[in-house]
Amino acid sequence: MTEFDRFTLGNGLRVIVHHDASTPIVAMNILYNVGSRDEHPDRTGFAHLFEHLMFGGSVNIPRYDEPLERVGGENNAFTNNDFTNYYLTVPGHNLETAFWLESDRMLDLAFSTKSFDVQRNVVVEEFRQNYLNQPYGDAWLLLRPLAYKVHPYKWAPIGIDPSHIEQASMNEVRDFYKRFYNPCNAIMVIAGNVETDEIKALSEKWFGVIDKGNLNQRKLPVEPEQTEARSLTVHRDVPYDAIYKAWHMCSRADDGFFASDLISDILSAGQSGRLYQQLIKKLRLFSEINAFISGDMEAGLFVVTGKLIKGVSLAEAELALQQEIDEICNNLVSEMELQKVKNRVEAMMAFSEMRVLDKAMNLAYYELLGDAELVNTLVQKYAFVTINDINAEAKKMFRPENCSTLYYIAKN
């Protein structure tokens, strides 16, 4: 059970405090309610760009990393479709340094031409190196727009094309910052050997004076139900053929999410997963194969990816894969197999509660999802999933017309 207190500042900043006396380290996690789904289709990659720009210095602190490192702190960040998350750890007696640093870049980020040019080049180079010049790197860039036609999940956080960032103007970047990076659009979690009264005082001192800004109220297009199977074939300079399949699934807040997550573990939880046992170990059709869910806050994707063994045809591999999908739709899983993956989920959740930083991240995420208290009910929600729930969700999800397939063929 993760216990916590929470309060909201007058400017809308939500603050959660988790007391953990077992560690001298304090974690600060600030989650901004902005992700790639909030971008304009002609200017994608902005949320990811800001992940970098936020470390470029604020008006009063030209170098973010230096003062944090001087007091023994570490920091990082990540961006996804739904939100952007900044986090740091610091020795407890130096916690106020973290408040000083984070409040200043929320108050007034420095937009120097030099910093903008440097970070823009970094993001463009990351796009080219990780997605365009790496084997199989563009697969997700191809699969998303195949599965999504109107929803902004059709592009990845890195963006649609590097030109969107290359052509971005300083005014566009400033507008993006003013629109999203403000107190009423953020959740701050402090976890460690701290007291709530202390955190209230520090929060008021460093964040209370920042202007509220505007709440991010989304009006995103709803993805229509997919009514026919889709496919795309590409030829690339890669060593082996690969296949990528994506089925539309429910949102993170839907009760069906827990069954879908367990289905992915039944199919692909390491070497005991069905896909490994049947398609790699027994039939020797794939060299690697994985099933996973995107875990998006809105309706996401259930994805299966596999690289074929040399000489195996795509038709043979896809048929065998489809037989495994049909099996989980047509026949009930055993109670023992379901309990095994439930135990795995419970163990992973227990492990994620061992580090104070992980607890801070989890509390911020579930508060964004609706209520931080959800972190204490997850194990129970997985435990309540039945074999009939698994069967029903599999049948609902794995309909042929609900599937988009990318055939990734090696040129030679």
C-alpha positions as CSV (number, residue, x, y, z in Angstrom):
1,M,0.0,0.0,0.0
2,T,1.5,3.4,-1.1
3,E,0.3,6.1,1.2
4,F,0.4,9.7,0.2
5,D,-1.0,13.2,0.9
6,R,-2.0,15.6,-1.8
7,F,-2.9,19.3,-2.1
8,T,-3.4,21.8,-4.9
9,L,-1.8,25.3,-5.0
10,G,-3.9,28.3,-5.9
11,N,-2.5,28.3,-9.4
12,G,-3.7,24.7,-10.0
13,L,-0.5,22.8,-9.5
14,R,-1.4,19.4,-8.1
15,V,1.1,18.2,-5.5
16,I,1.4,14.6,-4.1
17,V,3.7,13.8,-1.1
18,H,4.8,10.2,-0.3
19,H,6.7,9.7,2.9
20,D,9.4,7.0,2.8
21,A,11.8,7.1,5.7
22,S,13.9,4.2,4.4
23,T,16.0,6.3,2.0
24,P,18.1,9.4,2.2
25,I,17.2,10.2,-1.4
26,V,14.2,12.3,-2.4
27,A,12.6,12.0,-5.8
28,M,10.8,14.9,-7.5
29,N,8.7,14.0,-10.5
30,I,6.9,16.7,-12.6
31,L,4.5,15.4,-15.2
32,Y,3.2,17.8,-17.8
33,N,-0.1,16.9,-19.4
34,V,1.2,17.3,-23.0
35,G,2.3,14.7,-25.4
36,S,2.6,14.1,-29.1
37,R,-1.2,13.8,-29.4
38,D,-1.4,17.5,-28.7
39,E,0.7,18.5,-31.7
40,H,-0.5,19.9,-35.1
41,P,-0.1,17.4,-37.9
42,D,2.1,19.8,-39.7
43,R,4.3,20.4,-36.7
44,T,4.9,17.1,-35.0
45,G,7.8,16.3,-32.6
46,F,7.3,19.4,-30.6
47,A,6.6,17.6,-27.2
48,H,9.8,15.6,-27.7
49,L,11.7,18.7,-28.7
50,F,10.7,20.3,-25.4
51,E,12.0,17.3,-23.5
52,H,15.4,18.6,-24.7
53,L,14.7,22.3,-24.5
54,M,13.7,22.1,-20.9
55,F,17.4,21.2,-20.1
56,G,18.7,24.2,-22.1
57,G,18.5,26.6,-19.2
58,S,15.9,29.1,-17.8
59,V,16.1,32.8,-17.5
60,N,17.7,32.8,-14.0
61,I,19.6,29.5,-14.3
62,P,21.6,29.3,-17.6
63,R,22.7,25.6,-17.1
64,Y,20.2,23.3,-15.5
65,D,22.5,20.3,-14.9
66,E,25.4,22.1,-13.2
67,P,23.8,23.2,-9.9
68,L,21.9,19.9,-9.6
69,E,25.1,17.8,-10.0
70,R,26.9,20.0,-7.5
71,V,24.5,18.9,-4.8
72,G,24.6,15.2,-5.8
73,G,21.5,15.1,-7.9
74,E,20.6,13.3,-11.1
75,N,17.8,13.9,-13.6
76,N,16.2,12.8,-16.9
77,A,13.0,13.0,-18.8
78,F,10.8,11.1,-21.4
79,T,8.0,11.9,-23.8
80,N,5.2,9.7,-25.1
81,N,1.9,10.2,-26.9
82,D,0.1,11.3,-23.8
83,F,2.4,13.2,-21.5
84,T,5.9,14.5,-20.8
85,N,7.7,13.5,-17.6
86,Y,10.7,15.2,-15.9
87,Y,12.3,13.6,-12.9
88,L,15.2,14.0,-10.6
89,T,16.7,12.5,-7.4
90,V,18.7,14.5,-4.8
91,P,20.0,13.9,-1.3
92,G,17.2,15.0,1.1
93,H,19.1,17.8,2.7
94,N,19.5,19.4,-0.8
95,L,15.8,19.2,-1.8
96,E,15.3,22.9,-2.0
97,T,17.7,23.0,-4.9
98,A,15.3,20.8,-6.9
99,F,12.4,23.2,-6.1
100,W,14.5,26.2,-7.3
101,L,15.5,24.5,-10.5
102,E,12.1,23.1,-11.5
103,S,10.2,26.2,-10.6
104,D,12.4,28.4,-12.6
105,R,12.0,26.5,-15.8
106,M,8.3,26.3,-15.3
107,L,8.3,30.1,-14.7
108,D,10.3,31.2,-17.6
109,L,12.3,29.0,-19.9
110,A,15.2,30.6,-21.7
111,F,14.7,30.6,-25.5
112,S,18.1,31.6,-26.8
113,T,18.8,31.1,-30.4
114,K,21.9,29.1,-29.6
115,S,20.0,26.6,-27.3
116,F,17.1,26.3,-29.8
117,D,19.5,25.5,-32.7
118,V,21.5,23.0,-30.6
119,Q,18.5,21.1,-29.3
120,R,16.7,21.2,-32.7
121,N,19.8,19.6,-34.3
122,V,20.0,17.0,-31.6
123,V,16.3,16.0,-32.2
124,V,16.7,15.9,-35.9
125,E,19.9,13.8,-35.7
126,E,18.1,11.4,-33.2
127,F,15.3,11.0,-35.7
128,R,17.6,10.1,-38.5
129,Q,19.9,7.9,-36.5
130,N,17.3,5.9,-34.6
131,Y,14.4,5.8,-37.1
132,L,15.8,6.3,-40.6
133,N,19.3,4.9,-40.6
134,Q,18.8,1.9,-38.3
135,P,17.6,-1.5,-39.4
136,Y,13.8,-1.8,-38.9
137,G,13.9,1.7,-37.3
138,D,11.0,3.1,-39.4
139,A,8.7,0.1,-38.8
140,W,6.7,2.0,-36.0
141,L,6.6,5.1,-38.2
142,L,4.9,3.0,-40.9
143,L,2.6,0.9,-38.7
144,R,1.1,3.8,-36.8
145,P,-0.5,5.6,-39.8
146,L,-1.5,2.2,-41.2
147,A,-3.6,1.5,-38.0
148,Y,-4.7,5.1,-37.3
149,K,-6.3,7.3,-39.9
150,V,-7.6,10.4,-37.9
151,H,-6.3,10.1,-34.3
152,P,-3.0,11.8,-33.5
153,Y,-1.6,8.5,-32.3
154,K,-0.9,8.0,-36.0
155,W,2.5,9.7,-35.4
156,A,5.2,8.7,-32.9
157,P,6.5,11.2,-30.3
158,I,9.6,11.7,-32.5
159,G,7.2,13.1,-35.2
160,I,6.2,12.4,-38.7
161,D,9.2,13.9,-40.5
162,P,12.4,15.7,-39.3
163,S,11.5,18.6,-41.4
164,H,8.7,19.6,-38.9
165,I,11.4,20.4,-36.4
166,E,13.9,21.8,-38.9
167,Q,11.3,24.3,-40.1
168,A,10.0,25.2,-36.6
169,S,10.2,28.9,-35.7
170,M,11.1,30.4,-32.4
171,N,7.5,31.9,-32.1
172,E,6.0,28.5,-32.6
173,V,8.2,27.0,-29.9
174,R,7.3,29.8,-27.5
175,D,3.6,29.4,-28.1
176,F,3.9,25.7,-27.4
177,Y,5.6,26.4,-24.1
178,K,3.1,29.0,-23.0
179,R,0.2,26.8,-23.9
180,F,1.3,23.6,-22.0
181,Y,4.1,24.2,-19.5
182,N,2.2,25.8,-16.7
183,P,1.1,24.9,-13.1
184,C,-2.5,23.9,-13.9
185,N,-1.2,21.5,-16.5
186,A,1.3,19.8,-14.3
187,I,1.4,17.2,-11.4
188,M,4.3,17.3,-9.0
189,V,5.2,14.3,-6.8
190,I,7.8,14.4,-4.0
191,A,8.7,11.0,-2.5
192,G,11.2,10.3,0.2
193,N,11.9,11.1,3.9
194,V,9.9,14.3,3.8
195,E,6.9,15.8,5.7
196,T,3.8,17.2,4.0
197,D,4.0,20.5,5.8
198,E,7.6,21.0,4.6
199,I,6.6,20.3,1.0
200,K,3.6,22.6,1.2
201,A,5.9,25.4,2.4
202,L,8.4,24.8,-0.4
203,S,5.7,24.4,-3.0
204,E,4.2,27.7,-2.1
205,K,7.5,29.5,-1.9
206,W,8.9,28.3,-5.3
207,F,5.8,27.5,-7.4
208,G,3.0,29.5,-5.8
209,V,3.9,32.7,-7.6
210,I,3.8,31.2,-11.1
211,D,0.9,32.3,-13.3
212,K,-1.7,29.6,-13.6
213,G,-1.9,29.4,-17.4
214,N,-4.5,27.4,-19.3
215,L,-5.6,23.9,-18.7
216,N,-5.1,21.5,-21.6
217,Q,-8.6,20.6,-22.7
218,R,-8.4,18.2,-25.6
219,K,-10.9,17.8,-28.4
220,L,-9.2,15.1,-30.4
221,P,-10.8,13.3,-33.3
222,V,-12.2,9.9,-32.5
223,E,-10.6,7.0,-34.5
224,P,-13.5,5.3,-36.4
225,E,-13.8,1.5,-36.0
226,Q,-11.6,-0.4,-38.4
227,T,-13.9,-2.4,-40.7
228,E,-11.4,-4.1,-43.0
229,A,-8.0,-5.6,-42.7
230,R,-5.1,-3.3,-43.9
231,S,-1.6,-4.2,-45.0
232,L,1.5,-2.5,-46.3
233,T,4.6,-4.1,-47.8
234,V,8.0,-2.4,-47.8
235,H,11.5,-3.5,-48.9
236,R,14.5,-2.5,-46.9
237,D,18.2,-3.2,-46.5
238,V,17.8,-5.5,-43.5
239,P,19.1,-9.0,-42.8
240,Y,15.8,-10.8,-42.3
241,D,12.1,-10.4,-43.2
242,A,9.9,-9.2,-40.4
243,I,6.2,-9.0,-39.8
244,Y,4.3,-6.4,-37.6
245,K,0.6,-6.8,-36.7
246,A,-1.5,-4.3,-34.8
247,W,-5.0,-4.7,-33.5
248,H,-7.0,-1.8,-32.0
249,M,-7.7,-2.3,-28.3
250,C,-9.3,-0.4,-25.5
251,S,-8.0,2.6,-23.6
252,R,-5.9,2.5,-20.5
253,A,-8.9,3.5,-18.3
254,D,-11.1,0.7,-19.7
255,D,-11.7,-2.4,-17.6
256,G,-10.8,-4.5,-20.7
257,F,-7.2,-3.2,-20.5
258,F,-6.3,-5.6,-17.7
259,A,-7.4,-8.7,-19.7
260,S,-5.6,-7.3,-22.8
261,D,-2.4,-6.9,-20.8
262,L,-2.6,-10.4,-19.5
263,I,-3.2,-11.7,-23.0
264,S,0.1,-10.1,-24.1
265,D,1.9,-12.0,-21.3
266,I,0.2,-15.3,-22.1
267,L,1.5,-14.9,-25.7
268,S,4.9,-13.4,-25.0
269,A,6.1,-13.5,-21.4
270,G,9.6,-14.5,-22.1
271,Q,10.5,-18.1,-23.1
272,S,7.5,-19.5,-21.4
273,G,5.1,-17.5,-23.6
274,R,3.1,-19.3,-26.2
275,L,4.6,-17.6,-29.2
276,Y,8.2,-18.4,-28.2
277,Q,7.3,-22.0,-27.4
278,Q,5.4,-22.7,-30.6
279,L,6.9,-20.4,-33.2
280,I,10.5,-20.3,-32.1
281,K,11.3,-23.4,-30.2
282,K,9.0,-25.9,-31.9
283,L,8.4,-24.8,-35.4
284,R,11.6,-22.6,-35.8
285,L,9.9,-20.0,-37.9
286,F,11.0,-16.9,-36.1
287,S,14.3,-15.9,-34.6
288,E,12.4,-13.5,-32.2
289,I,8.8,-12.6,-31.6
290,N,7.1,-10.4,-29.1
291,A,3.6,-9.3,-28.2
292,F,2.9,-6.1,-26.3
293,I,0.3,-3.4,-25.7
294,S,0.9,0.3,-26.4
295,G,-0.6,1.2,-23.1
296,D,-2.0,4.5,-24.3
297,M,-4.4,6.6,-22.3
298,E,-6.9,6.6,-25.2
299,A,-7.7,3.6,-27.4
300,G,-4.4,1.9,-28.2
301,L,-2.9,-1.0,-30.0
302,F,-2.1,-4.6,-29.3
303,V,1.1,-5.4,-31.3
304,V,2.9,-8.5,-32.4
305,T,6.3,-8.2,-34.0
306,G,8.5,-11.0,-35.3
307,K,11.7,-11.5,-37.3
308,L,11.7,-14.6,-39.5
309,I,14.4,-17.2,-39.8
310,K,16.2,-17.1,-43.1
311,G,14.4,-19.1,-45.7
312,V,11.0,-19.1,-44.0
313,S,8.3,-17.5,-46.1
314,L,6.1,-14.7,-44.8
315,A,3.0,-16.7,-45.7
316,E,4.1,-19.7,-43.7
317,A,5.1,-17.6,-40.7
318,E,1.9,-15.5,-40.7
319,L,-0.3,-18.6,-40.9
320,A,1.4,-20.1,-37.9
321,L,1.1,-16.8,-36.0
322,Q,-2.5,-16.6,-36.9
323,Q,-3.1,-20.1,-35.6
324,E,-1.8,-19.0,-32.2
325,I,-4.1,-16.0,-32.2
326,D,-7.0,-18.2,-33.2
327,E,-6.2,-20.6,-30.4
328,I,-6.5,-18.0,-27.7
329,C,-9.8,-16.8,-29.2
330,N,-11.4,-20.2,-29.6
331,N,-10.2,-22.0,-26.5
332,L,-10.1,-21.0,-22.9
333,V,-6.7,-20.6,-21.2
334,S,-6.1,-22.8,-18.2
335,E,-6.5,-21.4,-14.7
336,M,-2.8,-22.3,-14.1
337,E,-1.6,-20.4,-17.1
338,L,-3.7,-17.3,-16.2
339,Q,-2.5,-17.4,-12.6
340,K,1.1,-17.6,-13.8
341,V,0.9,-14.3,-15.7
342,K,-1.0,-12.7,-12.8
343,N,1.8,-13.7,-10.5
344,R,4.3,-12.2,-12.9
345,V,2.4,-8.9,-13.0
346,E,2.1,-8.8,-9.2
347,A,5.9,-9.4,-8.9
348,M,6.7,-6.6,-11.4
349,M,4.4,-4.2,-9.5
350,A,6.0,-5.0,-6.2
351,F,9.5,-4.5,-7.8
352,S,8.3,-1.1,-9.1
353,E,7.5,0.0,-5.6
354,M,11.0,-0.6,-4.3
355,R,12.6,2.6,-5.6
356,V,11.4,5.9,-4.4
357,L,11.7,7.4,-7.9
358,D,9.5,4.7,-9.4
359,K,6.8,5.4,-6.7
360,A,6.9,9.1,-7.6
361,M,6.5,8.3,-11.3
362,N,3.6,5.9,-10.6
363,L,1.7,8.3,-8.4
364,A,2.0,11.1,-11.0
365,Y,0.9,8.9,-13.8
366,Y,-2.2,7.5,-12.0
367,E,-3.1,11.0,-10.9
368,L,-3.1,12.0,-14.5
369,L,-5.2,8.9,-15.4
370,G,-7.8,10.0,-12.9
371,D,-6.7,9.3,-9.3
372,A,-3.4,8.5,-7.7
373,E,-5.2,6.0,-5.5
374,L,-5.4,3.7,-8.5
375,V,-1.8,2.7,-7.8
376,N,-3.1,0.7,-4.8
377,T,-5.9,-1.1,-6.7
378,L,-4.0,-2.4,-9.7
379,V,-3.0,-5.8,-8.4
380,Q,-6.6,-6.4,-7.4
381,K,-7.9,-5.4,-10.9
382,Y,-5.5,-7.9,-12.5
383,A,-6.5,-10.6,-9.9
384,F,-10.2,-10.2,-10.8
385,V,-9.7,-11.1,-14.5
386,T,-11.2,-14.5,-15.3
387,I,-10.5,-17.0,-18.0
388,N,-13.8,-15.9,-19.6
389,D,-12.7,-12.3,-19.6
390,I,-9.5,-13.3,-21.4
391,N,-11.5,-15.2,-24.0
392,A,-14.0,-12.4,-24.5
393,E,-11.4,-9.7,-24.9
394,A,-9.4,-11.8,-27.3
395,K,-12.4,-12.4,-29.5
396,K,-13.3,-8.7,-29.4
397,M,-9.8,-7.6,-30.2
398,F,-8.4,-10.2,-32.6
399,R,-11.1,-9.8,-35.4
400,P,-9.5,-10.0,-38.8
401,E,-10.9,-6.7,-40.0
402,N,-9.4,-5.0,-36.9
403,C,-5.9,-5.9,-37.9
404,S,-3.2,-3.9,-39.7
405,T,-0.2,-5.8,-41.0
406,L,3.2,-4.4,-42.0
407,Y,5.3,-6.8,-44.1
408,Y,9.0,-5.8,-43.8
409,I,10.9,-7.6,-46.5
410,A,14.7,-7.8,-46.8
411,K,15.9,-6.7,-50.2
412,N,18.5,-9.4,-50.6
